[in-house]
Amino acid sequence: MGTPERIYELVKALPENQAAEILDFAEFLLHKANLQAAQNTTLKESPQAGRLLLDYAGILKDSPNFNEDPVELQRRMRDEWS
């Protein structure tokens, strides 16, 4: 028995709400795979885009705006909007 058949048999034995969670997760994985495939295609078609992304990777790590405790930063941002 292959993996899809095993998954099917397991899901059939689950209550409906848990089977729905399995479906949501499978759809998420499919969406993620499609995004990765599209991204890989874009980078293959445009190597310059990949170089530009690498140039900007980590650019904010030395920013004074992001060098403090992330929880405190989140609290301050939330307080601005209340």
N, C-alpha and C positions, 0 to 999 in steps of 0.2 A: 504494500500500500504506500503510495507516494504522500508527500507532505500535504498537498491540497486535500486529498481524501481524508487524511488524519485530522486536519483542521476541521473539515466539514463534519466528521463524526463527533468530534469534541464539542463543536458549537451546537450541534443538534441536541446534545445532552444538557445544555445550559438553559437557565431561565431566559426569557425574552430580553430583559433589560441588560443582562450580561452579554448575550449574543450581540446586542446592539453596540455595546462597547467594543467588542471584537471587530465589528464592521467599521466603526469609526476609526479604530486604530489602523486597520488595513487600508482604508481610504487615505489616511494621513501618510502612511508609508508610500503608497502609490503617488500621491501628490509630491512628496519629497523626492522620490526617484525621478519624476518628470522634471522638477525644478533643477535637479543636479544635471540631468541630461541636457536640458536647455542651456544651462550655464556652461557646461563643457563644450557644447557646440559653438556657443558665442565666443569662448576663449580660443577655440581652434580656428574659427573664421577670422578672428581679430586678435592676434597676439599682442598688438599695441594696447588693447583694453586690459589685458592681463598685466602688462607692465605698469599701466596707470594705477590699477588697483594695488599693486605691490608698493608703488611709490607712496600711497596714502595710508597703507596699513600701519596702524600704531601711531599715527601722527598726533593723536590727542593724548597719548600717555604722558607727555611732559607739559600738558596744558595746565595752567594754574586753576582752571575751572574744574578739573577732574582729578586733582591730586589729593583731595580730602576723602574722608570716610564716605563710602558710597551711600550708606544708610542716612547719614546726616545730610548729604546732598539731596537725597530723595525727600527727606522731611522738609527741607527749605523750599524745594520746588513745589511740594504739595501745599505748604503754607502760603505761597504766593498766589495760589488759585483759590484759596478759601476766603 
